[in-house]
Amino acid sequence: PDAIVELAHGAPMVFGKTRDKGLVWNGETASFEVVHIADVGSEDALARHDEGILTRAFALARLEAPVALGVLYAAPARDFVDARESVIGTKRMDREALRALLG
């Protein structure tokens, strides 16, 4: 547990046996940095996990220590009909168009 960050959406990224370390986001390098919470003031200064940000998910996956456990990224879901239409190029057909097609 000393080198494991258990991810929870919206929660600060804290780790360590005594939960005294955390991750902060460095926007210039697009990476996380390990800090001691006492050095940054409080958990409020830590990055909060957002499973909707792909860049941060990649950065978490690249960490050597600590290891991030949990959902790194959750892609927004599309409904079945929209997904089917984009994959196989089909469109909905109303009854009138279907009757015309079938003759």
C-alpha positions in Angstrom: 0.0 0.0 0.0 2.9 2.4 0.4 3.3 2.7 -3.4 -0.3 2.2 -4.5 -2.8 4.9 -5.4 -6.3 3.6 -5.2 -8.2 5.6 -7.8 -11.8 6.9 -7.1 -13.4 9.4 -9.5 -13.3 12.9 -7.9 -11.1 11.8 -5.0 -7.7 13.3 -4.2 -4.9 10.9 -5.3 -3.4 10.0 -1.9 -1.1 7.1 -1.1 1.5 5.9 1.4 1.2 3.7 4.5 0.2 6.7 6.5 -1.5 8.5 3.6 1.1 11.2 3.7 1.9 11.4 0.0 0.0 12.4 -3.1 0.0 13.3 -6.7 -0.1 16.8 -8.2 -0.6 17.5 -11.9 2.1 19.3 -13.8 0.4 20.8 -16.8 3.7 21.8 -18.5 5.0 18.3 -18.6 1.6 16.6 -18.8 2.6 14.3 -15.9 2.0 13.7 -12.2 4.5 14.5 -9.6 4.8 12.8 -6.2 4.7 15.2 -3.2 4.5 14.9 0.6 1.1 16.4 1.6 2.8 18.4 4.4 4.9 20.2 1.7 1.8 21.3 -0.2 -0.4 22.2 2.7 -3.3 19.8 2.5 -5.1 17.2 0.4 -6.8 20.1 -1.3 -3.6 20.8 -3.2 -3.5 17.3 -4.7 -4.9 16.3 -8.1 -8.3 14.7 -8.0 -8.9 11.7 -10.2 -11.1 12.3 -13.2 -11.7 9.2 -15.2 -13.0 11.3 -18.1 -9.6 12.9 -19.0 -7.6 10.6 -21.3 -4.3 12.6 -21.0 -4.3 12.0 -17.3 -5.2 8.4 -17.7 -2.1 7.9 -19.9 0.0 9.7 -17.4 -1.2 7.5 -14.6 -0.4 4.4 -16.7 3.1 5.6 -17.2 3.8 6.0 -13.5 6.5 3.7 -12.2 5.8 4.5 -8.6 3.2 4.7 -7.2 1.1 2.2 -9.1 -2.4 3.5 -9.9 -5.1 0.9 -9.3 -8.7 1.4 -10.4 -10.5 2.9 -13.4 -7.9 5.0 -15.3 -10.3 6.1 -18.0 -14.0 5.6 -18.8 -14.9 6.5 -22.3 -18.3 8.1 -22.7 -20.9 5.5 -23.8 -23.0 5.8 -26.9 -26.3 4.1 -27.3 -26.5 0.9 -29.3 -28.3 2.4 -32.3 -25.8 5.3 -32.7 -22.9 2.9 -32.3 -24.4 0.5 -34.9 -24.9 3.3 -37.4 -21.4 4.5 -37.1 -19.9 1.0 -37.5 -21.9 -0.4 -40.3 -23.2 2.7 -41.9 -26.9 2.0 -41.4 -29.6 4.5 -40.8 -33.1 4.2 -39.4 -35.8 3.8 -41.9 -39.3 4.9 -41.3 -42.3 2.6 -42.3 -43.1 4.7 -45.4 -39.5 4.4 -46.7 -39.5 0.7 -46.0 -42.8 0.1 -47.9 -41.4 2.0 -50.8 -38.2 0.0 -50.8 -40.1 -3.4 -50.6 -42.5 -2.2 -53.3 
